[in-house]
Amino acid sequence: MRRTSGHVFLTSLLILLRRADAATEDSPEFSNKAPLRLVWASRGEDVELPCDITPPTPDDSVNMVLWFKDTAGIPLYSLDARSRDLASAIHWAVSDDLGKRTYFQIGNGHQARLKVTKVTYRDQGIFRCRVDFVNSPTRNFRVNLTLVEEPSRPMIYDAQGREVTGVGGPFLEGYNLALICQVSGGRPKPTVTWWMDGEILDGVDDTPHIGSPSKFTENQLFIANVTRSLWGKKLECRAQSPPMSSPIVREVPLDIYLKPALVKIVLAEEQIYANRPITARCETWGSSPAARVVWRLGRQVIGDSNVSTTQRSNSTVSKLPLILNKDDNGRRLTCRAENPRFPGGVLEQTEIVDVAYSPVVSIDLATGYVLDTLREGDDLKFVCDVDSNPPPTRIVWYHKDNRLEHDVADGTLIASNTLTLRVLTLAHAGEYSCEAINSVGGGRSPPILVRMKYAPRCRAGYERREVTAGRYETVSLRCEVDSVPRDGVRFSWTYNGTLGDVLPMPNSKARNNGLVSVLEYTPTVDTDFGTLACWASNSVGRQRAPCIFNIVAGRPPQPPSDCSLNNETTPLLQVNCVPGADGGMPQYFLLEVRGAPRRDPVQATAYSPTLHAPQSDQGTVGGEAPPIYQERNPSPSFQIRGLDPGFDYTFYVYAVNGQGRSEPVLLENVRVGEVMGEGRVERNGLFLEDLKRALPNSSPENVIIVVALTGAVALILIGIGVIIGLAVCRRRSALPVKDGPDDFTIPTYVSAQRVEPRIRYSGDGRRVSQRASLYMEENRNEPDLLQRVEIDVHD
């Protein structure tokens, strides 16, 4: 009967649930939004899950109470109060293990509880309490049942992540202490705390550094400054979940190293003199273990000391011999006691050493004075810097090794270690030094050089210059000055003409570069010749006297003098002259060679008159012909090669400058001997046949002129040859004809035109001319005929 009623109740309950699920308030989405309450329990304990069944209104009542677990659609436990009060309501539970251990206790409204006995880990989950009212909407409550889990035994790690299995440390006095206590598991999340002597040191959990953050809980203990109070202490790490009755404890003994407690330096002598030995002693105690002593002078470790150590009183004594110099005065002598077990566990004692020594002196300018800006009339102040111990008792000043005395009238003021000079003049320039004396000795400073600024002045050798120029000739006038300072020098030019007016030259093209100004000046009329003045100025002022340039008109040079001709019988002719006045402008010298007719025409033969008078390219024989040779030299000294022998030449020597050339100096009737005629020698000058090459090929007019000149010369030479030939024939026709075998020796007419030989070279490299000889044998009654005539012909 009870089973039948149970089935009937379950069937009706499912029907009610289907109807209720159709309501919006009881949908799964709506019930999941109900408030969630967390309830902790230990395994095997009884736990109560709350559910508020108080009606929303006083006239309303509970109709049904249903308990669901997790996502199950069938209630775990139900209370049916339909048509009856809560006291007589029907209770129903599922028949599984959880249902047998549950019972709903009805209290006063919100005190209703679902009691679960002897909970297990399988009982954990979300329980939902659904309350249906007669007139009010359904309400849902959610409870999260979670069982407590104990954490693991605490693990201790140092700052480097290494596990501490025994004693923690060693930790150094004055340094940081860092330990990490970590546990894994635990539910709810355990708390990890650090304790010492029953007092909590750190109770704040930190984010795990080791392992998975969701699995571990840790506390990082950090002590910024380890003190002696931690010596011999133990630390405790406690891990505990909230429902647990007692924590899990892990103890860690500490190993602390201590620094020395006291260091003291004792010097054998109160006063230390440079380069005299003394003994220093250092005493230290309080270190555990015993300290090691290190001596330092400044930053340098010094000495192999004789160290004696007493372990019973935990003290160390070190003795050190010292020899100090003047550079050690004021330096720090330090005794450093170190605990050998760790770096940084040190204690130091420092003494400032007082070393007596003679003065070391230097000289400098007082504040506000700068040597670069000194000028005449300024004041100057020096400071004598003395490095001595003890301070100097006397300071002496020198100017160029002359001792200075305090003299107000002269403007020399000496006070203590300063020297003041009033109203400077150029006489104050030079080297200054100072000397200091103390009880140990004396010393003198290196000198300091004083140079004052001054307005520009002409550089030595550029005060006054005379420049020769011609009209329309541009000359460069170079104005050089000395100035201190050298920067910022400005130039201006003025002109003082022949009329006496001094005029500025604002439009002159002057190039200024530092201490030099270059003016390009071009005189065009007579009044442009006069005096130009160059003025310069700097930050001190304008120069007092300008640099003068006298511009004078240039003149043609005077002809050279004392011209002489040397070595006339050799292939080399030497002409030397003495130069004359250059007319105020650079000059050079010009040598021209012209052919000249012989003064004694009777000496010319009928067969070779033209060999003594070379033709010009105009075809003239007498008068002044164009030069056949020119040479230009910077000095009146010339060397001529390659002139043909047997002819008379005239040498013209000129001096030439920008204004023209002088009258020539003539060397007439110059004849070259036969030695020069044996073969042509390479020439240095410019012969007329070379002038043809200078004519531009592109000009048809020049070509016509050259052809015409060549034809004219050829016609003249042919005409002269015909005339000479006729003269010879007439003369021979007047002579008696002598029959005999020697008639063939009478030569036929040979033209007077010179025939160049064809040169061939023998095996020894000498030049050889092939010549054809005509032997003319006449009787002794014909003295006008030559015995032998050589004529050069081509093969």
Number of C-alpha atoms within 10 A of each C-alpha: 6 7 8 9 10 12 12 11 15 15 12 11 18 14 11 11 17 10 11 15 12 10 12 13 15 20 12 12 10 12 19 14 11 15 11 15 14 11 15 16 22 19 15 12 12 15 19 18 21 21 25 19 26 18 20 14 10 7 8 13 21 23 21 21 24 23 22 18 20 12 12 8 11 16 21 21 23 25 21 21 21 16 10 13 13 17 8 12 17 15 14 19 19 14 11 9 9 18 14 13 15 20 18 23 15 17 13 10 11 13 13 18 19 19 16 20 16 16 20 17 15 9 17 17 15 18 23 26 28 23 24 22 22 16 14 15 14 20 20 24 21 25 20 18 21 22 22 20 19 22 23 16 17 20 16 24 18 17 14 9 12 11 15 16 10 11 12 22 17 13 20 23 22 17 13 14 20 16 24 26 28 28 25 21 16 19 18 19 20 27 20 26 23 25 17 16 10 9 9 14 17 16 15 13 17 15 12 19 14 13 11 10 12 11 12 20 27 27 25 24 22 15 12 11 12 19 18 14 9 16 16 10 13 16 19 19 28 24 28 23 20 15 16 14 7 11 17 17 16 16 18 19 16 18 16 22 23 24 28 24 15 15 23 18 19 13 16 10 11 9 11 20 19 19 14 11 12 17 13 18 18 23 20 28 22 17 24 18 16 25 28 19 25 18 25 15 19 15 11 10 11 15 14 12 15 11 14 12 18 11 13 7 10 16 21 22 20 21 21 17 14 14 13 19 15 19 10 18 19 13 16 17 21 23 25 21 29 23 22 18 16 15 9 14 20 22 19 19 18 18 16 14 18 20 22 22 24 22 26 19 21 20 21 17 17 15 9 7 14 11 13 12 14 20 20 16 12 13 15 20 19 22 19 24 19 23 17 24 20 16 17 21 11 12 21 18 23 17 17 14 12 10 12 17 14 14 11 11 8 11 14 16 17 20 10 11 19 19 24 16 19 17 14 17 14 14 7 18 14 14 15 24 25 29 24 27 22 18 15 16 13 19 20 21 20 14 18 17 14 16 17 21 21 22 22 29 22 23 15 10 8 15 18 15 16 12 18 18 23 22 15 11 15 14 17 13 18 19 27 23 27 17 24 21 19 16 12 13 25 18 23 18 21 18 20 18 18 13 8 10 9 14 13 14 14 10 7 13 11 20 13 16 13 15 20 18 23 18 19 14 19 16 19 13 10 13 11 19 23 18 20 24 22 25 23 28 20 20 18 18 13 18 19 13 14 22 23 20 21 17 22 18 19 20 20 20 26 19 21 22 14 9 16 12 15 12 11 14 13 14 21 17 18 15 19 18 19 13 21 15 14 20 21 20 20 13 22 19 23 20 25 20 25 20 28 23 20 17 9 7 9 7 9 13 15 17 19 15 19 22 18 19 18 22 22 19 16 13 18 15 15 13 9 12 17 17 19 21 21 19 17 19 13 12 15 22 19 18 16 18 17 20 22 23 17 18 21 21 24 19 22 18 30 23 29 24 20 18 20 13 19 21 15 17 18 15 16 15 16 17 17 23 17 13 12 21 15 15 15 14 14 8 13 13 19 15 15 15 11 11 9 13 9 8 12 11 11 8 9 10 11 14 15 11 11 14 12 12 15 14 12 15 18 14 13 15 17 15 12 16 20 15 11 21 19 13 13 15 14 10 11 12 9 8 9 8 9 10 7 7 7 12 13 11 12 14 12 10 14 12 16 19 14 13 11 13 16 13 14 12 10 9 7 6 8 10 13 14 17 15 14 13 12 15 15 17 17 17 10 8 7 11 9 10 17 13 11 11 13 10 15 15 15 12 8
